[in-house]
Amino acid sequence: MPTSAPQPLHAISDAPPIQWLELDRSRIAYTDVGIGETAVAIHCSGGNGGHWASLAGRVARRIRTLAPDLFGNGKSDRWDGSHALSLADEAAIVRALAGRAGGPVHLVGHSYGGGVALRAAMELGDRVASVVLVEPSAFQLLRQSGGNDALLFAEIADKAAEIVGALGRGDYRAGTAAFVDYWNEPGTFEEMDGRRQASLSARLPAIAPHFSALCDEPLTLADMTSRLTMPVLILQGSRSPAPSRRISGMLAAALPRASLHIIGGVGHMAPVTQPQRVVPLIADFLERQTVSTQVARLRVG
């Protein structure tokens, strides 16, 4: 069946008004769309909460979507640098937003946002009704696994070193090109117009710390298996880099209520470049889970 043409990388729909969360000494921007049970949608590296606008609009009549800009992204304050940024620091944003839900919360995360979602789900525990992971970049699982997975971890570590090295030299263009081309296809950055190249390159200082946050995350697969017992949907593109495909498979095999859906012909950035292939799958899952939680509450009542 033919599909509509991919959208430009990081295309964003008209965004709803920005709201603000005060977190310690930082101001975090987020959007709040819809009514019903709450979903917190977490963007990828180099992105912002606006990337989830199409999802928020699609489910607005049944689900309230809170979509934050993580530290240093979108309109949010930069990380204060008091220590190396960690997934726990980013998960604090998710926990704070979940505190405004007044009930069960659903988590949605893509790439880096998937790593943040996993950490937040572990910390929130029973408050999480379901989780959607779009190729979560839980790189630590490759490091911890060893064996052939060590080669995949080395691939990520080498790419991280290339990007961080370019940032250290002040060559934002080279670092951003390496980042964009790895997660898309070679030559993707050069095909962008100058304005988009400049916009993405300006985000490199916020992107680079994400690699260490992901690679150094201490959570193990055993930790996740024992605690993440809620329904989990894992989405994977058939054309994504091997490390991402492997991580998705590891989680799908280990988490007790996980299901894996492979989307043919798309890559890692499909939620942004081809949302029409991804958003309906997420929306359908979330809507089914909200019905399940409502039925469960009626039975308890």
C-alpha positions, 0 to 999 in steps of 0.5 A: 500500500503506498504511503505519503512522502516522508516529512522533512526531518524535525518538521513540527506541527503548529504547537499549542501554548507553552506551559512551564514547570519549575524544577529546582532552579530550572524552568522546563517548557511543556505542552498540555493537550487533551483530556482523560488519562495522562500520557507523558511523551518524551522526545529524542536527542536534538528534538523537542516536545513539539515532535509529539504534536500529531500524536497529541492531536490524534488522541486529544479526546481521550488522552491528555498528552504532556510533552516536555522539552528536556534539558537544553532542548526547545525552550527549556533551560540548559542543564546546570552542569552541577554534575554530568547529566544523567537519565535520572535527571531527565526522569525528574522532569517526567516524575514532576509532570506525572505528579500533575496527572492525578491518576495512572500515567502512560509513558511514550519515549523515542530514542533518547526519550525511550531511555528516559522513559525506562528510567522514569517507569522504574522510578514511578513504579505502579503509577505507570499504566503502560509504556510505549518505546520507539527504539529506546536507546538503552545503550547500557544493555549492550555494554552489560551484555558483552559478547557480540553485543560488545561490538554493537556497543563499540559502534555506538561508543565510536560514534559518540566519540566522533560527535563529542570530539567534533564538539570539542574542536568547535566543529559543530557542522561535522558533529551534527552531520555525523549524528544526523547521518547515523540515525538516518542515512548517509548524506541526510545532513547535506541534503538539508537546506542551510537553515535546518543545518544551522538549527540542528548544529546549534543543538549539538551541545545539548545532544552530545551529553546524551551519549554518556547519560545513556551509556553510563546508565546503571539500570540492568535488564534484570532490574527492568524485567522485575519491575516493568510488569505493565503493558509495553509496546516496542516499535522498531523500524526495519531499516534502523541501525543494528544497535537499536534493533538489538536493544528493541529485541532484548527488551521485547524478549525480557519484559513480561508484558512487552510486544514488539512491532516492526515497521517495514521500510522505515528507520530510527527517525520515523516518528519525526520523518514518517509519523503517519506510519508510527502515530496510529500504532501508538494511539491505538495502543494508548487508547486500548490501555486507557480502556483497560485501566478504566475497566479495572477501576470499575471492578475495584469500585 
